Amino acid sequence: MRLSSTAHVRRRFRPQGAAVVWRWVAALLAGLACGPTAHAAESVDAPRGVAPFVFAVPRSAAAVVAQCAAMLTDLRRMQAHLAQGAEPPTAALLGELDAMTRREEDTLGPLGLLAAVSPRKAIRDAADACEREHDAFAARFLQDAAVHARLQQVSPADDIDRRYLREVLDDFADAGVALAADRQQRVRELRETLTRLTQRFERRLREDRTLLPFTAVELDGVPRDVWRRAPQDAQGRFRLGLAQATVFPLLDNATRAATRERMWRAFLSQGGSENLQTLAALAQARRELAQQFGFESYADFVLRRRMAHSEAEAQSFLATVKDAVRQRELSDLAELRAEKARHLHQSIDNTVIQRWDVAFYSERLRRARYAVDQEQFRAYFPPEASLRLVFALAERLLGVTVEPLAQREPLWHRDARGYTLSDTHTKALLGTLFVDLYPRADKFNHAAVWSFRNASTLAGRRAAAALVVNFNRQGLTLEELETLLHEFGHALHALLSNTRYAAQGGTNVQLDFVEAPSQMLEDWVYDPQVLALMAPWCAACAPVPAALLAQARAARDFGKGIGFSRQHLYARYDLALYGRESADPLALWTRMEADTPLGSVSGTLFPAGFEHIASGYAAGYYGYLWSLVIAEDLRTAFAADRLDAQVGRRYRETVLEQGGQVAPDELLRRFLGRATDSRAFFESLGK
C-alpha cells in the first residue's frame, strides 16, 4: 500500500492550495478486493470489456458514514488475513496487500475529491471525518508487527516487486513498527493530529467568505468580465472574492495602486491568525514526529525517501538556482521601477516598487515591449474548446482517444462531466477522467488533479482521476491554458499508468519527480502546430496569429528572475519551517522575506494561506524547482517536433505507464538514452 488519492496544485510561481493530500499512513492503504496475486495474471492492456469508472456520488452524509464504515470493516478483515498466514509468505502477499490499496481507493478516493468539490457542507464534513477515521486505522495497521514480520520474509520475484516491497517496509518503518509501545502510541497521536490540523487549515481557505467592495472607478483597467456580474452592496459597489479567476486579472490590470494593494493584502492574508496558529502546530507536530525516529528535523526525516536524499542536498540545489538568477532578479526589478516612474510621470529616484506593483508593471512592460496582453487571448481560448485542445494534443502525441462519458447518475455538480481515455489502436480502455472547470462557492479554488483510483495490471483495473480548475467562463488566457495543460499532464500520468500494483500507479512517485511530466507540457502552448489542433473542434475560434504567439513566448521570459527568486524563497522557507530549529511561521517568513530586494510588507499573513506546505508538500516545496530541472531535460527529446508521435509513444511507455514502479532516474535514462542533467534548465534561465 502506498500514498494514494494524491492531488497536485500549481500556478507558475504563485503558491496555491493543497497539493498531494497528506496521508503518510494511508501510504499503505488504498483499496481492498482480494483479487488475483500471481504475476501471470498481468496483461499489457486492460481487457476491452473493462468498464469506465462510475462515480456514484453519495446523496447524504449518512451515506458517506455508511460507506466509510464498510471500508474500515473490510480493511480490518484484510489486516487479520495478512497477519494470520502460517505458511512462509511468497510474493503473492504483495498482491494481497495491494488489494487493500484498491479497496481503500474505492471509497476514500472519491470521498477525498468530494471533500474539495461537493457543494454540500455535510458531505464535505463527513468525507473529512472518514479520512480521519481511516488515518487512525492506517496508523495502527502500519505498526502491526505480525504483518510486518510476514512482509520481511517475502522474496521479491523481480525488480518491480523489490521496489514495492522496499517502499512498503519503509512505510512500516516510518510509522514506528520498530518503536517501543509508548513511542508507537505517540506516533499515532501525532499522525492523527496532523490529519486534523491539515483539514482545518484547508477548510478555512476553501470556505473563505471574504468579499471586498470596489466601485467601478476603482476597478479601472480590470476586464469587465471579471467584475460586472459580481454581487453589489447597498452603495452599488461590486463585492469581489478571492478566487484566482478574480484576483489575478485584478492584480495584472487595475490601474489604481490602492485597488491592487487592497486585493493583494486580502489575498495574502487568507486563513488569518487561526491558520498561522495551525501552521505552527503542524510544524511542531512534524518536528516531534521526526524526533521519535531520531531525526533532528522533519525535512531530513522525509527527504531521505526522495530524490534529494537530505535537507542539505535540497539546500545545495537551491543555492545553485539562486546564484543563477540573483542578478537577473535585480535587473527585472530595475525595469519595473523605471516603468512605474514613466507611468506616474515622476522621478525614478522617488519611485518605489511595491509587491502589489509587480504583476501590474510586468504586464505593462510586456504589452509595451511585446504587444502582448494576456486578456486578449480569452477570445481565442473558450474553456470548452481549450479542454478539447488538450485532449487533441494527447490523442496526437500519445496515441489515445478521448470521448465523453454518459454518466449513469448526476455528478457532484452540473458543471462536472466525465470522459474516457482509450488506446487509439487497440481500443482498450485506459482510464476515466472527470473535469470540473468553473468556480463556485465552497469549491477548492485553485487548480489540481486528484488521482483517486490507480491502475493495476494484477487486477485488470484501470485508473480514474479528476481535474479541478477555476476558469473564467468567457475564456482562458495563455497562462491559464498553460495551467490547464499542466494539470492535464498530471491526469495523463495517472490515467496512462500501466503498473502492476495500484499503490505504484500514476502519480504515486517520489514527490520531487511528480511535477516533471506536467511541467514539461507547459511549453507546448507556445507551439503553433499544437494550437492548430483546436481548429476541428471550434470552427468559430480564430487561430492565434503566429506573430502574437511568438511575442507571447518572448514575453513569458520577461520577469523570470523575479519569478524564480520568489519560488526559491518559498522553497527555502518551507525547508526552514520544517528544519532543525523551531520558529514562529510568520516571524520566520517576515525575516526571510525582508532579506529580499523588495523586503517584507507588514500586516500580511502569507504563511496562513500557503496550503502546499501545510499539507503534502511539507518539506517538499523545493520539488517544483527540482522537477523543473527534469522537465526541461525531458523537453529536449521533443525539440525537433512537439507532436512527434513516435517520441510521444516512447515517452508514454517508458515514463507515464511506469508510474512509481521504476525509479525516476532509471525512467529518465531509458527515455533520454542517457542520465538526466541540468544543462537544459540552466540554459533556459539565460533566455
C-alpha positions as CSV (number, residue, x, y, z in Angstrom):
1,M,0.0,0.0,0.0
2,R,1.3,3.4,-0.9
3,L,0.2,7.1,-0.8
4,S,-3.0,7.4,-2.8
5,S,-5.6,9.9,-3.8
6,T,-2.9,12.5,-4.4
7,A,-3.8,16.0,-5.6
8,H,-1.4,18.3,-7.3
9,V,-1.7,22.0,-7.5
10,R,0.2,24.7,-9.2
11,R,0.3,28.1,-10.9
12,R,3.6,29.5,-12.0
13,F,5.5,30.9,-9.1
14,R,2.3,31.6,-7.1
15,P,1.7,29.2,-4.2
16,Q,-1.7,27.6,-4.1
17,G,-3.8,25.3,-2.1
18,A,-3.4,21.7,-1.2
19,A,-1.1,19.5,-3.2
20,V,-0.8,15.9,-2.6
21,V,-3.3,15.2,0.2
22,W,-1.1,14.4,3.2
23,R,-1.6,10.8,4.1
24,W,1.6,9.1,5.3
25,V,-0.2,6.3,6.9
26,A,-2.6,5.9,4.1
27,A,0.5,5.2,2.2
28,L,-0.1,1.6,2.7
29,L,-3.9,1.6,2.3
30,A,-5.8,2.3,-0.8
31,G,-8.1,-0.5,-1.6
32,L,-9.4,-3.9,-0.9
33,A,-10.5,-6.8,-3.1
34,C,-8.7,-10.0,-2.5
35,G,-8.1,-10.5,-6.2
36,P,-5.5,-12.5,-8.1
37,T,-1.9,-12.2,-6.9
38,A,0.1,-14.2,-9.4
39,H,2.1,-12.2,-11.8
40,A,0.9,-14.4,-14.7
41,A,-2.4,-12.6,-14.4
42,E,-0.9,-9.4,-15.8
43,S,-1.8,-8.1,-19.2
44,V,-0.2,-5.3,-21.2
45,D,-3.5,-3.7,-21.9
46,A,-6.7,-3.7,-19.8
47,P,-9.3,-6.1,-21.2
48,R,-11.6,-4.5,-23.7
49,G,-14.5,-5.5,-21.5
50,V,-13.3,-3.3,-18.6
51,A,-16.0,-0.6,-18.0
52,P,-15.3,3.0,-17.2
53,F,-15.3,4.0,-13.6
54,V,-18.7,5.0,-12.4
55,F,-18.6,7.9,-9.9
56,A,-21.5,7.2,-7.5
57,V,-22.0,10.5,-5.6
58,P,-23.4,9.9,-2.1
59,R,-26.6,11.8,-1.6
60,S,-26.3,12.3,2.2
61,A,-23.8,12.5,5.0
62,A,-25.3,9.3,6.3
63,A,-24.4,7.5,3.1
64,V,-20.8,8.7,3.5
65,V,-20.7,7.4,7.0
66,A,-22.1,4.0,5.8
67,Q,-19.5,3.8,3.0
68,C,-16.7,4.6,5.4
69,A,-17.8,2.1,8.0
70,A,-18.0,-0.7,5.3
71,M,-14.5,0.2,4.1
72,L,-13.0,0.1,7.6
73,T,-14.7,-3.3,8.2
74,D,-13.2,-4.7,5.0
75,L,-9.7,-3.3,5.8
76,R,-9.7,-4.8,9.3
77,R,-10.7,-8.1,7.9
78,M,-7.9,-8.0,5.4
79,Q,-5.4,-6.9,8.0
80,A,-6.3,-10.0,10.1
81,H,-5.9,-12.2,7.0
82,L,-2.5,-10.8,6.2
83,A,-1.3,-11.3,9.8
84,Q,-2.5,-14.9,10.3
85,G,-0.9,-16.7,7.4
86,A,1.0,-19.7,8.6
87,E,2.9,-20.8,5.6
88,P,6.1,-19.0,4.5
89,P,4.8,-16.0,2.6
90,T,5.6,-15.6,-1.1
91,A,5.5,-12.6,-3.4
92,A,1.7,-13.2,-3.7
93,L,1.5,-11.4,-0.3
94,L,2.3,-8.2,-2.1
95,G,-0.7,-8.7,-4.3
96,E,-2.9,-9.2,-1.2
97,L,-1.5,-6.0,0.3
98,D,-2.2,-4.1,-2.9
99,A,-5.8,-5.4,-2.8
100,M,-6.1,-3.3,0.3
101,T,-4.9,-0.3,-1.7
102,R,-7.6,-0.9,-4.2
103,R,-10.3,-1.2,-1.6
104,E,-9.3,2.0,0.1
105,E,-9.2,3.8,-3.2
106,D,-12.7,2.6,-4.0
107,T,-14.2,4.5,-1.0
108,L,-11.7,7.1,0.2
109,G,-10.6,8.2,-3.3
110,P,-14.0,9.6,-4.3
111,L,-14.6,10.9,-0.8
112,G,-11.3,12.8,-0.8
113,L,-12.3,14.5,-4.0
114,L,-15.8,15.3,-2.7
115,A,-14.3,17.0,0.4
116,A,-12.9,19.6,-2.0
117,V,-15.7,20.0,-4.6
118,S,-19.0,19.0,-3.2
119,P,-21.5,21.9,-2.9
120,R,-22.9,20.3,0.3
121,K,-21.1,21.1,3.5
122,A,-22.5,18.0,5.2
123,I,-20.9,15.8,2.5
124,R,-17.6,17.6,2.8
125,D,-17.5,17.3,6.6
126,A,-18.4,13.6,6.5
127,A,-15.7,12.9,3.9
128,D,-13.2,14.7,6.2
129,A,-14.3,12.7,9.1
130,C,-13.9,9.5,7.1
131,E,-10.3,10.4,6.3
132,R,-9.6,10.9,10.0
133,E,-11.0,7.5,10.8
134,H,-9.1,5.9,8.0
135,D,-5.8,7.5,9.1
136,A,-6.3,6.3,12.6
137,F,-6.8,2.8,11.3
138,A,-3.8,3.1,9.0
139,A,-1.5,4.3,11.8
140,R,-2.2,1.1,13.7
141,F,-2.0,-1.1,10.7
142,L,1.5,0.2,9.9
143,Q,2.5,-0.8,13.4
144,D,1.2,-4.3,13.1
145,A,4.3,-6.4,13.9
146,A,2.7,-9.6,12.6
147,V,2.0,-8.2,9.1
148,H,5.5,-6.6,9.1
149,A,7.2,-9.8,10.0
150,R,5.5,-11.7,7.2
151,L,6.5,-9.0,4.7
152,Q,10.1,-9.2,5.8
153,Q,10.0,-12.9,4.8
154,V,8.9,-12.2,1.2
155,S,11.4,-12.9,-1.6
156,P,10.6,-10.5,-4.4
157,A,10.0,-12.1,-7.8
158,D,11.6,-9.3,-9.8
159,D,12.6,-5.6,-9.7
160,I,9.1,-4.3,-9.5
161,D,8.3,-6.5,-6.5
162,R,11.6,-5.5,-5.0
163,R,10.9,-1.8,-5.2
164,Y,7.3,-2.2,-4.0
165,L,8.4,-4.3,-1.0
166,R,11.1,-1.8,-0.1
167,E,8.7,1.1,-0.2
168,V,6.2,-0.9,1.9
169,L,8.8,-1.8,4.5
170,D,9.8,1.9,4.6
171,D,6.2,2.9,5.3
172,F,6.1,0.5,8.2
173,A,9.4,1.8,9.5
174,D,8.2,5.4,9.2
175,A,5.0,4.6,11.1
176,G,7.1,3.3,14.0
177,V,6.7,-0.5,13.8
178,A,10.1,-1.0,15.4
179,L,9.5,1.6,18.2
180,A,8.6,0.8,21.8
181,A,4.9,0.7,22.6
182,D,4.8,4.2,24.3
183,R,6.5,5.8,21.3
184,Q,4.3,4.0,18.9
185,Q,1.3,5.5,20.7
186,R,2.8,8.9,20.4
187,V,3.5,8.5,16.7
188,R,-0.2,7.5,16.2
189,E,-1.3,10.5,18.2
190,L,0.9,12.8,16.1
191,R,-0.3,11.5,12.8
192,E,-3.9,11.8,13.8
193,T,-3.1,15.4,14.9
194,L,-1.5,16.2,11.6
195,T,-4.6,15.0,9.7
196,R,-6.9,17.0,11.8
197,L,-4.8,20.2,11.7
198,T,-4.3,19.9,7.9
199,Q,-8.0,19.6,7.3
200,R,-8.7,22.7,9.4
201,F,-6.1,24.7,7.5
202,E,-7.5,23.7,4.2
203,R,-11.1,24.2,5.2
204,R,-10.6,27.8,6.3
205,L,-9.2,28.6,2.8
206,R,-11.8,26.6,0.9
207,E,-14.7,28.2,2.8
208,D,-13.3,31.7,2.9
209,R,-16.2,34.3,2.5
210,T,-14.1,37.4,2.1
211,L,-15.7,40.0,-0.2
212,L,-14.0,43.3,-1.0
213,P,-16.2,46.2,-2.2
214,F,-15.0,48.2,-5.1
215,T,-16.6,51.0,-7.2
216,A,-16.5,50.8,-11.0
217,V,-14.0,53.7,-10.9
218,E,-11.7,51.8,-8.5
219,L,-11.8,48.8,-10.9
220,D,-10.5,50.9,-13.8
221,G,-8.4,48.7,-16.1
222,V,-9.8,45.4,-14.8
223,P,-11.6,43.5,-17.5
224,R,-15.3,43.9,-17.1
225,D,-16.0,40.2,-17.3
226,V,-14.1,39.8,-14.1
227,W,-16.5,42.0,-12.0
228,R,-19.6,43.0,-13.9
229,R,-21.6,40.0,-12.7
230,A,-20.4,40.3,-9.1
231,P,-22.9,40.9,-6.3
232,Q,-23.3,44.6,-5.3
233,D,-23.8,46.1,-1.9
234,A,-26.3,48.8,-0.9
235,Q,-24.0,51.5,-2.2
236,G,-23.6,49.9,-5.6
237,R,-20.1,48.7,-5.1
238,F,-19.0,45.4,-6.6
239,R,-18.1,42.8,-4.0
240,L,-15.2,40.6,-5.2
241,G,-14.0,37.4,-3.6
242,L,-10.6,35.9,-3.5
243,A,-10.8,33.3,-6.3
244,Q,-7.9,33.2,-8.7
245,A,-10.1,34.0,-11.6
246,T,-10.8,37.3,-9.9
247,V,-7.6,38.1,-8.0
248,F,-5.0,37.6,-10.8
249,P,-6.7,39.7,-13.5
250,L,-7.2,42.5,-11.0
251,L,-3.6,42.5,-9.9
252,D,-2.5,42.3,-13.5
253,N,-4.7,45.2,-14.8
254,A,-6.1,47.5,-12.1
255,T,-4.6,51.0,-12.8
256,R,-5.2,52.2,-9.3
257,A,-2.5,51.2,-6.8
258,A,-4.9,51.3,-3.9
259,T,-7.1,48.8,-5.6
260,R,-4.2,46.4,-6.2
261,E,-3.0,46.9,-2.7
262,R,-6.3,46.1,-1.1
263,M,-6.8,42.9,-3.1
264,W,-3.1,41.8,-2.7
265,R,-3.3,42.3,1.1
266,A,-6.5,40.4,1.4
267,F,-5.3,37.5,-0.8
268,L,-2.1,37.2,1.2
269,S,-4.0,37.2,4.5
270,Q,-6.3,34.3,3.8
271,G,-6.6,31.9,6.6
272,G,-5.9,34.6,9.2
273,S,-4.3,34.2,12.6
274,E,-6.0,30.9,13.1
275,N,-4.2,29.3,10.2
276,L,-0.9,30.8,11.5
277,Q,-1.5,29.0,14.8
278,T,-2.4,25.8,12.9
279,L,0.7,26.0,10.8
280,A,2.8,26.5,13.9
281,A,1.2,23.4,15.4
282,L,1.8,21.4,12.2
283,A,5.4,22.3,12.2
284,Q,5.8,21.4,15.9
285,A,4.0,18.1,15.4
286,R,6.1,17.2,12.4
287,R,9.3,18.0,14.2
288,E,8.3,15.9,17.2
289,L,7.3,13.1,14.8
290,A,10.8,13.2,13.2
291,Q,12.4,13.2,16.7
292,Q,10.6,10.0,17.6
293,F,12.8,8.4,14.9
294,G,16.0,10.1,15.9
295,F,16.0,12.9,13.3
296,E,16.6,16.5,14.2
297,S,14.3,17.8,11.5
298,Y,11.2,16.8,9.7
299,A,12.9,17.7,6.4
300,D,15.7,15.1,7.0
301,F,13.1,12.6,8.0
302,V,11.1,12.8,4.8
303,L,13.7,13.7,2.3
304,R,15.7,10.5,2.9
305,R,13.0,8.8,0.9
306,R,13.1,11.2,-2.1
307,M,15.5,12.0,-4.9
308,A,17.1,14.8,-2.9
309,H,18.0,12.4,-0.1
310,S,18.5,15.1,2.6
311,E,17.8,18.7,3.6
312,A,21.4,19.5,2.9
313,E,21.2,18.3,-0.7
314,A,18.0,20.2,-1.3
315,Q,19.5,23.4,0.1
316,S,22.6,22.9,-2.1
317,F,20.4,22.6,-5.2
318,L,18.5,25.7,-4.2
319,A,21.8,27.6,-3.8
320,T,22.8,26.9,-7.4
321,V,19.4,28.2,-8.6
322,K,19.8,31.4,-6.5
323,D,23.3,32.0,-7.9
324,A,21.9,31.7,-11.4
325,V,19.1,34.2,-11.1
326,R,20.3,36.8,-8.5
327,Q,21.5,39.4,-10.9
328,R,18.6,38.8,-13.3
329,E,16.1,39.5,-10.4
330,L,17.7,42.8,-9.7
331,S,17.7,43.7,-13.4
332,D,14.0,42.8,-13.7
333,L,13.1,45.0,-10.7
334,A,15.1,47.9,-12.1
335,E,13.0,47.7,-15.3
336,L,9.7,47.6,-13.3
337,R,10.8,50.6,-11.3
338,A,11.6,52.6,-14.5
339,E,8.3,51.6,-16.0
340,K,6.4,52.8,-12.8
341,A,8.3,56.1,-12.9
342,R,7.3,56.6,-16.6
343,H,3.7,55.6,-15.9
344,L,3.3,58.1,-13.0
345,H,5.5,60.8,-14.6
346,Q,7.8,61.0,-11.6
347,S,11.5,60.8,-10.9
348,I,12.9,57.3,-10.8
349,D,14.7,58.4,-7.6
350,N,11.3,58.9,-6.0
351,T,9.8,55.6,-7.2
352,V,9.5,52.5,-5.2
353,I,8.2,49.2,-6.4
354,Q,5.7,47.6,-4.0
355,R,4.8,44.0,-4.1
356,W,1.3,44.8,-5.4
357,D,3.0,46.6,-8.3
358,V,5.0,43.6,-9.6
359,A,2.3,41.9,-11.7
360,F,0.8,45.2,-12.9
361,Y,4.1,46.7,-14.2
362,S,5.3,43.4,-15.5
363,E,2.1,43.3,-17.7
364,R,2.6,46.9,-18.8
365,L,6.1,46.1,-19.9
366,R,5.0,43.0,-21.7
367,R,2.4,45.0,-23.6
368,A,4.7,47.8,-24.4
369,R,7.7,45.7,-25.4
370,Y,6.0,42.7,-27.0
371,A,2.4,44.0,-27.7
372,V,1.1,41.1,-25.6
373,D,-1.9,41.4,-23.3
374,Q,-2.9,38.1,-21.6
375,E,-6.6,39.2,-21.6
376,Q,-6.6,39.3,-25.4
377,F,-6.2,35.5,-25.5
378,R,-9.6,34.9,-23.9
379,A,-11.2,35.3,-27.3
380,Y,-9.0,32.6,-28.8
381,F,-9.5,30.0,-26.0
382,P,-13.1,29.4,-24.9
383,P,-13.0,27.0,-22.0
384,E,-14.7,24.0,-23.6
385,A,-12.6,24.4,-26.8
386,S,-9.5,24.7,-24.7
387,L,-10.3,21.4,-22.9
388,R,-10.8,19.8,-26.3
389,L,-7.5,21.2,-27.4
390,V,-5.5,19.4,-24.6
391,F,-7.5,16.2,-25.4
392,A,-6.5,16.5,-29.1
393,L,-2.8,17.0,-28.1
394,A,-2.9,13.8,-26.1
395,E,-4.6,12.0,-29.0
396,R,-2.0,13.2,-31.5
397,L,1.1,12.7,-29.3
398,L,0.3,9.7,-27.1
399,G,-2.0,7.6,-29.2
400,V,-5.1,7.9,-27.1
401,T,-8.8,8.7,-27.9
402,V,-10.8,10.9,-25.5
403,E,-14.6,10.6,-25.6
404,P,-17.4,12.0,-23.5
405,L,-18.8,9.6,-20.9
406,A,-22.5,9.1,-20.4
407,Q,-22.7,9.2,-16.6
408,R,-25.4,7.0,-15.2
409,E,-26.1,9.3,-12.3
410,P,-25.5,13.0,-11.8
411,L,-22.1,14.0,-10.6
412,W,-21.4,16.4,-7.7
413,H,-22.3,19.5,-9.8
414,R,-23.9,20.3,-13.1
415,D,-20.5,21.7,-14.3
416,A,-18.7,18.4,-13.8
417,R,-18.5,15.8,-16.6
418,G,-16.7,12.6,-17.4
419,Y,-14.6,11.3,-20.3
420,T,-13.0,8.0,-21.2
421,L,-9.4,7.6,-22.5
422,S,-8.8,4.5,-24.7
423,D,-5.9,3.3,-26.8
424,T,-6.4,4.5,-30.4
425,H,-5.0,1.3,-31.9
426,T,-6.3,-1.4,-29.6
427,K,-9.5,0.4,-28.4
428,A,-8.8,-0.8,-24.9
429,L,-10.0,1.4,-22.1
430,L,-7.1,3.2,-20.3
431,G,-8.9,5.3,-17.8
432,T,-11.7,7.7,-16.8
433,L,-11.3,11.4,-16.4
434,F,-13.7,13.8,-14.6
435,V,-13.4,17.5,-15.2
436,D,-14.8,20.5,-13.1
437,L,-13.9,23.8,-14.9
438,Y,-15.6,26.7,-13.2
439,P,-15.5,28.5,-9.8
440,R,-18.3,28.4,-7.3
441,A,-18.8,28.8,-3.6
442,D,-17.0,26.3,-1.3
443,K,-15.2,24.6,-4.1
444,F,-11.4,24.1,-4.0
445,N,-10.4,27.3,-5.6
446,H,-7.1,26.7,-7.3
447,A,-6.1,24.0,-9.8
448,A,-5.5,20.4,-9.1
449,V,-5.7,16.8,-10.1
450,W,-7.0,14.1,-7.8
451,S,-5.5,10.7,-8.9
452,F,-8.0,8.9,-6.8
453,R,-8.1,5.5,-8.4
454,N,-4.9,3.9,-9.8
455,A,-4.4,1.2,-12.4
456,S,-3.3,-2.4,-11.6
457,T,-2.5,-5.0,-14.3
458,L,-2.7,-7.5,-11.5
459,A,-6.4,-6.9,-11.1
460,G,-7.3,-5.7,-14.6
461,R,-8.0,-2.3,-13.1
462,R,-8.0,1.0,-14.9
463,A,-7.4,4.4,-13.4
464,A,-9.7,7.3,-12.7
465,A,-8.8,10.9,-11.9
466,A,-10.4,14.3,-11.6
467,L,-9.1,17.6,-13.0
468,V,-10.4,20.6,-11.0
469,V,-9.8,24.2,-12.1
470,N,-11.5,27.6,-11.7
471,F,-11.5,29.4,-15.1
472,N,-13.4,32.4,-16.4
473,R,-16.4,31.2,-18.5
474,Q,-15.5,33.8,-21.1
475,G,-12.2,32.2,-22.0
476,L,-8.7,31.4,-20.9
477,T,-5.5,33.5,-21.0
478,L,-2.4,31.8,-22.4
479,E,-1.1,31.5,-18.9
480,E,-4.3,29.7,-17.9
481,L,-4.0,27.4,-20.9
482,E,-0.6,26.5,-19.5
483,T,-2.2,25.7,-16.2
484,L,-4.8,23.5,-17.9
485,L,-2.2,21.6,-19.8
486,H,-0.1,21.3,-16.7
487,E,-2.9,19.7,-14.7
488,F,-3.9,17.6,-17.7
489,G,-0.3,16.3,-17.6
490,H,-0.9,15.0,-14.1
491,A,-4.1,13.4,-15.3
492,L,-2.3,11.7,-18.1
493,H,0.4,10.4,-15.7
494,A,-2.5,8.9,-13.7
495,L,-4.7,7.6,-16.5
496,L,-1.9,6.1,-18.7
497,S,-0.3,4.2,-15.9
498,N,0.0,0.5,-16.6
499,T,1.6,-0.6,-13.3
500,R,1.4,-4.0,-11.6
501,Y,0.4,-2.5,-8.3
502,A,-2.2,0.3,-7.8
503,A,0.0,1.6,-5.0
504,Q,2.6,2.5,-7.5
505,G,0.3,3.7,-10.2
506,G,0.2,7.1,-11.8
507,T,1.4,10.0,-9.6
508,N,2.4,7.7,-6.7
509,V,6.1,8.6,-7.4
510,Q,8.7,10.4,-5.4
511,L,7.5,13.9,-4.6
512,D,10.4,15.7,-6.2
513,F,9.7,14.0,-9.5
514,V,5.9,14.2,-9.6
515,E,5.7,17.7,-11.2
516,A,8.1,17.0,-14.0
517,P,5.8,15.3,-16.5
518,S,3.3,18.2,-16.1
519,Q,5.8,21.0,-16.2
520,M,7.3,19.5,-19.4
521,L,4.0,20.1,-21.2
522,E,3.6,23.8,-20.3
523,D,5.8,24.9,-23.2
524,W,3.6,23.2,-25.7
525,V,1.0,26.0,-25.6
526,Y,3.5,28.3,-27.5
527,D,3.8,25.9,-30.5
528,P,1.5,27.0,-33.4
529,Q,1.1,23.4,-34.6
530,V,-0.2,22.4,-31.2
531,L,-2.7,25.3,-31.1
532,A,-3.8,24.4,-34.6
533,L,-5.3,21.2,-33.1
534,M,-8.2,23.2,-31.9
535,A,-9.5,24.1,-35.3
536,P,-11.5,20.9,-36.0
537,W,-13.2,21.4,-32.6
538,C,-14.0,25.1,-32.7
539,A,-14.9,26.4,-36.1
540,A,-15.7,29.8,-34.6
541,C,-12.3,30.1,-32.9
542,A,-9.9,32.3,-34.8
543,P,-6.3,30.9,-34.8
544,V,-3.8,32.8,-32.7
545,P,-1.7,34.9,-35.1
546,A,1.8,33.4,-35.3
547,A,3.4,36.7,-34.6
548,L,1.4,37.2,-31.5
549,L,2.2,33.7,-30.2
550,A,5.9,34.3,-30.8
551,Q,5.7,37.6,-28.9
552,A,3.9,35.9,-26.1
553,R,6.7,33.3,-25.9
554,A,9.2,36.1,-25.6
555,A,7.1,38.0,-23.2
556,R,6.9,34.9,-20.9
557,D,10.6,35.0,-20.3
558,F,10.4,38.6,-19.0
559,G,10.5,38.6,-15.3
560,K,11.9,35.2,-15.0
561,G,14.4,36.4,-12.4
562,I,11.7,37.7,-10.2
563,G,9.7,34.5,-10.6
564,F,12.4,32.1,-9.9
565,S,13.7,34.1,-7.0
566,R,10.2,34.1,-5.4
567,Q,9.9,30.4,-6.0
568,H,13.3,29.9,-4.4
569,L,12.1,31.9,-1.3
570,Y,9.1,29.7,-0.9
571,A,11.2,26.6,-1.1
572,R,13.8,27.9,1.4
573,Y,11.0,29.0,3.8
574,D,9.4,25.5,3.6
575,L,12.7,23.8,4.5
576,A,13.4,26.3,7.2
577,L,10.0,25.9,8.8
578,Y,10.5,22.1,8.9
579,G,14.2,22.3,9.7
580,R,16.2,21.8,12.9
581,E,15.2,25.0,14.6
582,S,11.7,25.7,15.8
583,A,10.3,29.1,14.6
584,D,7.1,31.1,14.6
585,P,5.8,30.8,11.0
586,L,5.0,34.5,10.5
587,A,8.2,35.7,12.2
588,L,10.3,33.3,10.1
589,W,8.6,34.4,6.9
590,T,9.0,38.1,7.7
591,R,12.7,37.7,8.4
592,M,13.3,35.7,5.3
593,E,11.2,37.9,3.0
594,A,12.9,41.0,4.5
595,D,16.2,39.7,3.1
596,T,15.0,40.1,-0.5
597,P,15.2,43.2,-2.7
598,L,11.6,44.2,-2.2
599,G,11.6,43.5,1.5
600,S,8.6,42.4,3.6
601,V,5.2,44.1,3.9
602,S,3.9,44.4,7.4
603,G,0.3,43.4,8.1
604,T,0.2,40.4,5.7
605,L,-0.1,36.8,6.7
606,F,1.3,34.9,3.7
607,P,2.1,31.6,5.5
608,A,-1.6,31.4,6.6
609,G,-2.5,30.7,3.0
610,F,0.5,28.6,2.0
611,E,-1.6,25.4,1.8
612,H,1.1,23.4,-0.1
613,I,3.4,23.2,3.0
614,A,0.6,22.7,5.4
615,S,-0.3,19.5,3.6
616,G,1.5,17.2,1.2
617,Y,4.4,19.5,0.2
618,A,5.6,20.0,3.8
619,A,9.5,20.0,3.4
620,G,8.9,19.3,-0.3
621,Y,8.1,22.6,-2.0
622,Y,11.7,22.6,-3.4
623,G,10.3,19.8,-5.6
624,Y,8.8,22.3,-8.0
625,L,12.2,23.6,-9.0
626,W,13.8,20.2,-8.7
627,S,11.2,18.7,-11.1
628,L,11.5,21.7,-13.5
629,V,15.2,20.7,-14.0
630,I,13.9,17.3,-15.1
631,A,11.1,18.8,-17.2
632,E,13.5,20.9,-19.2
633,D,15.6,17.9,-19.9
634,L,12.5,15.9,-21.0
635,R,11.7,18.6,-23.4
636,T,14.9,18.1,-25.3
637,A,13.6,14.8,-26.7
638,F,10.8,16.8,-28.4
639,A,12.9,19.7,-29.6
640,A,12.5,18.8,-33.3
641,D,8.8,18.3,-33.2
642,R,6.5,18.6,-30.2
643,L,3.9,16.5,-31.9
644,D,6.2,13.6,-32.8
645,A,4.0,10.6,-32.2
646,Q,6.9,8.2,-32.2
647,V,8.7,10.1,-29.4
648,G,5.4,10.5,-27.7
649,R,4.6,6.8,-27.7
650,R,8.1,6.1,-26.3
651,Y,7.5,8.7,-23.6
652,R,4.1,7.2,-22.8
653,E,5.6,3.7,-22.5
654,T,8.9,4.4,-20.7
655,V,7.7,7.2,-18.3
656,L,4.0,7.6,-18.0
657,E,3.0,4.0,-18.0
658,Q,5.6,3.1,-15.4
659,G,4.2,5.2,-12.6
660,G,6.3,4.6,-9.5
661,Q,7.3,1.1,-10.1
662,V,10.6,2.2,-11.6
663,A,12.9,4.8,-10.0
664,P,12.8,8.2,-11.7
665,D,16.5,8.2,-12.6
666,E,16.1,4.9,-14.4
667,L,12.9,6.1,-16.2
668,L,14.8,9.2,-17.4
669,R,17.8,7.1,-18.6
670,R,15.5,4.8,-20.6
671,F,13.7,7.6,-22.2
672,L,16.6,10.0,-22.9
673,G,19.1,7.3,-23.6
674,R,21.4,8.9,-21.0
675,A,21.5,10.1,-17.4
676,T,19.5,13.3,-16.9
677,D,21.4,16.5,-16.3
678,S,20.6,20.2,-15.6
679,R,22.1,21.8,-18.7
680,A,18.7,22.5,-20.4
681,F,17.4,24.1,-17.2
682,F,20.3,26.5,-16.7
683,E,20.2,27.3,-20.4
684,S,16.5,28.2,-20.0
685,L,17.4,30.6,-17.2
686,G,19.5,32.6,-19.6
687,K,16.8,33.2,-22.1
